[in-house]
Structures are given as C-alpha cells and as structure tokens.
Amino acid sequence: MKTLSGNSFTATAAAFVLATGGLEVPRLLLASNDRRPAGIGNESDFVGRCFMEHVNIGAGPAVFTRDRSELEPYMPTPRTVDMDGEQRDLSLQAVLLLAPELMQKRELRSCEVTFEFPFPPDDARLRSVYPSAAHGLDLLRAEGTEPHMVPTTRLLCEQEPNPASRVTLTGKKDALGMPELQLDWRITHDDRMSILRTVRFVAKQVGQQGLGRLQIDIGGFRNADPGRDDDIDFPVNTGSHHLGTARMSASPQQGVVDTDCKVHSVANLYIGGSAVFPTSGANTPTLTIVALALRLAEHLAAVVPGTAVAPAG
Ligand SMILES: Cc1cc2nc3c(=O)[nH]c(=O)nc-3n(C[C@H](O)[C@H](O)[C@H](O)COP(=O)(O)OP(=O)(O)OC[C@H]3O[C@@H](n4cnc5c(N)ncnc54)[C@H](O)[C@@H]3O)c2cc1C
C-alpha cells in the first residue's frame, strides 16, 4: 500500500474488509491482477458490472388546488433552504412511495416521488422557472378552480441490474501508479418506460384525488404515453449513489460476494458498502449499508479468532 506523501507499507491480517465505495471497490479488485489476471473475485466476470445509480429527474410542475394547510400532514420536513442566494420554502417536500402491491401489479421499479419548492401561483418568477406550469394554471382557471401553489415534482428511481452498465480500468495510471477507472453508466429502455409509467400514474392520482394537475415535463420531454418502441431518451441526473459493482449472489456464477459479504473465491476477503447490492431500490442506501456492516461485524466476530463486537452504547 502507498500514500500520496510517499509512505508505503504492507498489512497482514486474518481477514480483510474492502469498503472503498461502489466505484473504488471494483477498481481495486480489477487492478489486483498480478496473480489472477481478471482481477480478484472476478471469476464470473461480474466485478464492475451491474453498476446502478438512483436516476434522479425533475418530472414537471404540479399545480395544486389545495391550500398548504390541508397538505401539512404529508410534509415531514418543513424547512427553508438557500437556493442560489434566495430563501426558498421546502416545506412542501412531501415524499410519496408507491405501495409494493401496486408496483408489482404494474411492473414498476421502485420510485420515490417528492413535491418540492412551491411557488404561489401569481409569483412573477413562476412562468420562467416552471414554464410548462402555465398550461395547468390556465386550464384550472378556465374551469373556475383557483390554484393555490405550484411545486415541482422530483423522482428518484430504481434501475435494473444490467451487466452492460459497468466500471472498467483504463490504460492511464494515477499518481500512485494505480490504473484509472472509467464508467459506462447505462439506463435501459425498460428503466425509462417504468419512470414514465410511474409519472403518468402519479399525475393521474393528482387529478383523481382532486389535488390539481401535474404537467409532465422531463427536460422538455412531454410524451407521457409513448408506445413500447418509441424513442424515450430524456435527460437524467444521478443520485450520488454508486451501487451493485460487486454484487451479492447465492451462487459464485452470478456475482462476487456470498450472503456473508465474503468474496466467493477468496477465503478471507469481505466487501462492505453499496457495491454488494444485487438490486438498487429507489432511495437511502446508507441504512442498508449500515445494517450490512453490523451483520458483517457479527459474522467476523464469530469466524475470525481474536475478534469481538463491542457492546452497543
Ligand atoms: C451529496 C450526497 C448526498 C447523499 N445523500 C444520501 C442520503 O440522504 N441518504 C443515503 O442513504 N445516502 C446518501 N448518499 C449516498 C451515501 O453517501 C453512499 O451511498 C454511501 O456513503 C456509500 O457507502 P460506502 O461505504 O459504499 O462508500 P463510501 O461512503 O464512499 O466510503 C468509501 C470510503 O473509502 C475511502 N476510499 C476510497 N478509495 C480508497 C483507497 N484506494 N484507499 C483508501 N480509502 C479509500 C473513501 O475515502 C471513503 O471514505 C449521498 C451521497 C452524496 C455524495
């Protein structure tokens, strides 16, 4: 091992835990190729594959006809935030999760929906910040319904594990002589269809529950009802969650670590963190990461002589 200040050292231990994050775990495993040319743990060619993120998209403005006070029970985190020097009200950060039975019935991936940053309907900035809100405002007023506020809709979505979405090494080396990594992040057509079907479902519910209207607008993409073969290449952002590049599997043919987070093909190497997720869910990976770390600590205490888990508190 080396550090940037020029130190180098070796470490010996009864067991090792590699917990360097969803990008650096595959980088270190792939770069450790002096004895195993494909890299450590890569017998089934899964190291670095199935890279997943939480696809993060603005899905368009919602024009709400309900007053803020009626929605307060659904707003878990009332607070004000600084947005580019301006104090904006985040208090409409209502988080919705679809029921598991519904997702299963409609074959939707997991998704977290938030309504956030509401403007009053007559705020002068509204039509420039959420230009596509105008249609909903005009429509509701033509019906004789008065809008109360206009938040924007945001989705954080699961994507399917796809072996073609992957981290690999380049020929370039960093200052420590380690190969640099490159990421080929892929989002499948089915991932995008699931996002659109979810947005459509939420939009329909906003109308049916009498909350108002949701104008779907994903970076200018407004076709909420595409055919299966249509081009649905709308822009997306990331959720800063790097998942799946050393996936857990029951069989060594289908992943990198076993259910104890141990690398299938190495007796004393374990992996911690979101690299081991076989599927990604839609949000908050850290709770699962911590749960897995606690379970791994208990396992190591049981199988590695001389280790123990400190009592809580
Ligand atoms: C801005 C932001 C907001 C987020 N918000 C949330 C949230 O609200 N809820 C949530 O659940 N998750 C959130 N996340 C995601 C969450 O932080 C990550 O999913 C989680 O930290 C991943 O844990 P990990 O242990 O896999 O990796 P990391 O937390 O990335 O830990 C890896 C560690 O390894 C170190 N490391 C890497 N390479 C080496 C090396 N070669 N040698 C030595 N050390 C190395 C790194 O410095 C780092 O300390 C957020 C992430 C970001 C960036």
The ligand as an SDF file (V2000), in Angstrom:
LIG
                    3D

 53 58  0  0  0  0  0  0  0  0999 V2000
  -24.1610   14.6330   -1.7600 C   0  0  0  0  0  0  0  0  0  0  0  0
  -24.5980   13.2440   -1.3280 C   0  0  0  0  0  0  0  0  0  0  0  0
  -25.7850   13.0910   -0.6250 C   0  0  0  0  0  0  0  0  0  0  0  0
  -26.1850   11.8250   -0.2120 C   0  0  0  0  0  0  0  0  0  0  0  0
  -27.3540   11.7060    0.4980 N   0  0  0  0  0  0  0  0  0  0  0  0
  -27.7250   10.4890    0.9440 C   0  0  0  0  0  0  0  0  0  0  0  0
  -28.8960   10.3420    1.7480 C   0  0  0  0  0  0  0  0  0  0  0  0
  -29.6030   11.3040    2.0540 O   0  0  0  0  0  0  0  0  0  0  0  0
  -29.2440    9.0960    2.1600 N   0  0  0  0  0  0  0  0  0  0  0  0
  -28.4890    7.9990    1.8530 C   0  0  0  0  0  0  0  0  0  0  0  0
  -28.8330    6.8910    2.2530 O   0  0  0  0  0  0  0  0  0  0  0  0
  -27.3890    8.1160    1.0840 N   0  0  0  0  0  0  0  0  0  0  0  0
  -26.9760    9.3260    0.6380 C   0  0  0  0  0  0  0  0  0  0  0  0
  -25.8540    9.4430   -0.1260 N   0  0  0  0  0  0  0  0  0  0  0  0
  -25.1580    8.2160   -0.5420 C   0  0  0  0  0  0  0  0  0  0  0  0
  -24.2640    7.6650    0.5130 C   0  0  0  0  0  0  0  0  0  0  0  0
  -23.3720    8.6660    0.9600 O   0  0  0  0  0  0  0  0  0  0  0  0
  -23.4850    6.4890   -0.1130 C   0  0  0  0  0  0  0  0  0  0  0  0
  -24.3790    5.5690   -0.7160 O   0  0  0  0  0  0  0  0  0  0  0  0
  -22.7010    5.7620    0.9580 C   0  0  0  0  0  0  0  0  0  0  0  0
  -21.8240    6.6510    1.6320 O   0  0  0  0  0  0  0  0  0  0  0  0
  -21.8690    4.6750    0.3060 C   0  0  0  0  0  0  0  0  0  0  0  0
  -21.2140    3.9740    1.3310 O   0  0  0  0  0  0  0  0  0  0  0  0
  -19.9630    3.0860    1.0170 P   0  0  0  0  0  0  0  0  0  0  0  0
  -19.4680    2.5820    2.3180 O   0  0  0  0  0  0  0  0  0  0  0  0
  -20.3040    2.1060   -0.0560 O   0  0  0  0  0  0  0  0  0  0  0  0
  -18.8800    4.0820    0.3810 O   0  0  0  0  0  0  0  0  0  0  0  0
  -18.3060    5.4790    0.9120 P   0  0  0  0  0  0  0  0  0  0  0  0
  -19.1760    6.0990    1.9550 O   0  0  0  0  0  0  0  0  0  0  0  0
  -17.9800    6.2650   -0.3240 O   0  0  0  0  0  0  0  0  0  0  0  0
  -16.9610    5.0600    1.6690 O   0  0  0  0  0  0  0  0  0  0  0  0
  -15.8050    4.6850    0.9740 C   0  0  0  0  0  0  0  0  0  0  0  0
  -14.6010    5.2030    1.7350 C   0  0  0  0  0  0  0  0  0  0  0  0
  -13.4260    4.6020    1.1800 O   0  0  0  0  0  0  0  0  0  0  0  0
  -12.4270    5.5970    1.0110 C   0  0  0  0  0  0  0  0  0  0  0  0
  -11.5700    5.1470   -0.1010 N   0  0  0  0  0  0  0  0  0  0  0  0
  -11.8680    5.0440   -1.4090 C   0  0  0  0  0  0  0  0  0  0  0  0
  -10.8090    4.5770   -2.1010 N   0  0  0  0  0  0  0  0  0  0  0  0
   -9.8270    4.3610   -1.2170 C   0  0  0  0  0  0  0  0  0  0  0  0
   -8.4850    3.8670   -1.3310 C   0  0  0  0  0  0  0  0  0  0  0  0
   -7.9680    3.5000   -2.5010 N   0  0  0  0  0  0  0  0  0  0  0  0
   -7.7580    3.7910   -0.2030 N   0  0  0  0  0  0  0  0  0  0  0  0
   -8.2750    4.1540    0.9980 C   0  0  0  0  0  0  0  0  0  0  0  0
   -9.5230    4.6290    1.1580 N   0  0  0  0  0  0  0  0  0  0  0  0
  -10.2920    4.7270    0.0660 C   0  0  0  0  0  0  0  0  0  0  0  0
  -13.1940    6.8580    0.6990 C   0  0  0  0  0  0  0  0  0  0  0  0
  -12.4120    7.9900    1.0050 O   0  0  0  0  0  0  0  0  0  0  0  0
  -14.4070    6.7020    1.6360 C   0  0  0  0  0  0  0  0  0  0  0  0
  -14.1170    7.1980    2.9130 O   0  0  0  0  0  0  0  0  0  0  0  0
  -25.4010   10.7010   -0.5400 C   0  0  0  0  0  0  0  0  0  0  0  0
  -24.2130   10.8520   -1.2540 C   0  0  0  0  0  0  0  0  0  0  0  0
  -23.8010   12.1280   -1.6430 C   0  0  0  0  0  0  0  0  0  0  0  0
  -22.4940   12.2660   -2.3980 C   0  0  0  0  0  0  0  0  0  0  0  0
  1  2  1  0
  2  3  1  0
  2 52  2  0
  3  4  2  0
  4  5  1  0
  4 50  1  0
  5  6  2  0
  6  7  1  0
  6 13  1  0
  7  8  2  0
  7  9  1  0
  9 10  1  0
 10 11  2  0
 10 12  1  0
 12 13  2  0
 13 14  1  0
 14 15  1  0
 14 50  1  0
 15 16  1  0
 16 17  1  0
 16 18  1  0
 18 19  1  0
 18 20  1  0
 20 21  1  0
 20 22  1  0
 22 23  1  0
 23 24  1  0
 24 25  2  0
 24 26  1  0
 24 27  1  0
 27 28  1  0
 28 29  2  0
 28 30  1  0
 28 31  1  0
 31 32  1  0
 32 33  1  0
 33 34  1  0
 33 48  1  0
 34 35  1  0
 35 36  1  0
 35 46  1  0
 36 37  1  0
 36 45  1  0
 37 38  2  0
 38 39  1  0
 39 40  1  0
 39 45  2  0
 40 41  1  0
 40 42  2  0
 42 43  1  0
 43 44  2  0
 44 45  1  0
 46 47  1  0
 46 48  1  0
 48 49  1  0
 50 51  2  0
 51 52  1  0
 52 53  1  0
M  END
$$$$
